[in-house]
Amino acid sequence: MALIVYNTLNGKKEEFIPLTQGEVKMYVCGPTVYDTSHIGHARSVVVFDMIFRWLKKLGYEVTYVRNFTDVDDKIIKKSNETGEDCKTITEKYINEFHKETDALNVLRPTIEPKATEHISHIIKFVQMLIQKGKAYQVEDGNVYFSIDSFKDYGRLSGRRPEDMIAGARIAVDEKKKNPSDFNLWKPAKPGEPSWESPWGEGRPGWHIECSAMSYEYLSESFDIHGGGKDLIFPHHENEIAQSEALFAQ
């Protein structure tokens, strides 16, 4: 029996062949836990549960990682609106998410990492990108990934860099070398969660957390990366850029 998958990168269906015989490493982008889950979350959970179960049925040893984004602009906004601290909000919705997905009778992933528990890994990943000339710090403490440093930027979504406009979760900043360069590290603002870093007090950008956590648990290369279709751009596009820029170029 074979598993046929759709490869977003080339737009084709193809037979799944793992990097290592008998083993499968799979990373799926999980929810940003600032509110109640919706039907789109359920769809993703069920689809990748089916894949997880089928791979196990085929006899593969599967490591399935699905993260929780528990530090983000939306979580901070919710905290400001409700007066609850960010950790209280994220733990509430993580517990709610587990209850709802358990009710769907899906299997729990092998590992469910939280971004806030991997700040040291994220900082190390950003440092490596800077050392390789793929990222840069500006005077206010922001650290950006340089999309011009990655020649294949845009290939996943089919977008040309010259046609792109800075968009969702990408702050427009005249200090950027390219308007579409995206945040790896953000300086702290009063009342926001923050951590010490070589660039000052701050917090990670959205995209870098998944690259850092997938590297931590699955190494430089793994077999399947999944998530909602709405994440293809910018999230998955940026994950590919920062990970391949570091390990493949």
Secondary structure as UniProt FT lines:
FT   STRAND          4..7
FT   TURN            8..11
FT   STRAND          12..15
FT   TURN            21..22
FT   STRAND          23..28
FT   HELIX           39..57
FT   TURN            58..59
FT   STRAND          61..66
FT   STRAND          68..69
FT   HELIX           73..82
FT   HELIX           86..103
FT   TURN            104..105
FT   HELIX           115..118
FT   HELIX           119..131
FT   TURN            132..133
FT   STRAND          135..137
FT   TURN            139..140
FT   STRAND          143..145
FT   HELIX           147..149
FT   TURN            151..158
FT   HELIX           161..163
FT   TURN            168..169
FT   TURN            174..175
FT   TURN            179..180
FT   STRAND          182..187
FT   TURN            190..191
FT   TURN            198..199
FT   STRAND          202..204
FT   HELIX           206..218
FT   STRAND          224..226
FT   HELIX           229..231
FT   HELIX           232..236
FT   HELIX           237..247
//
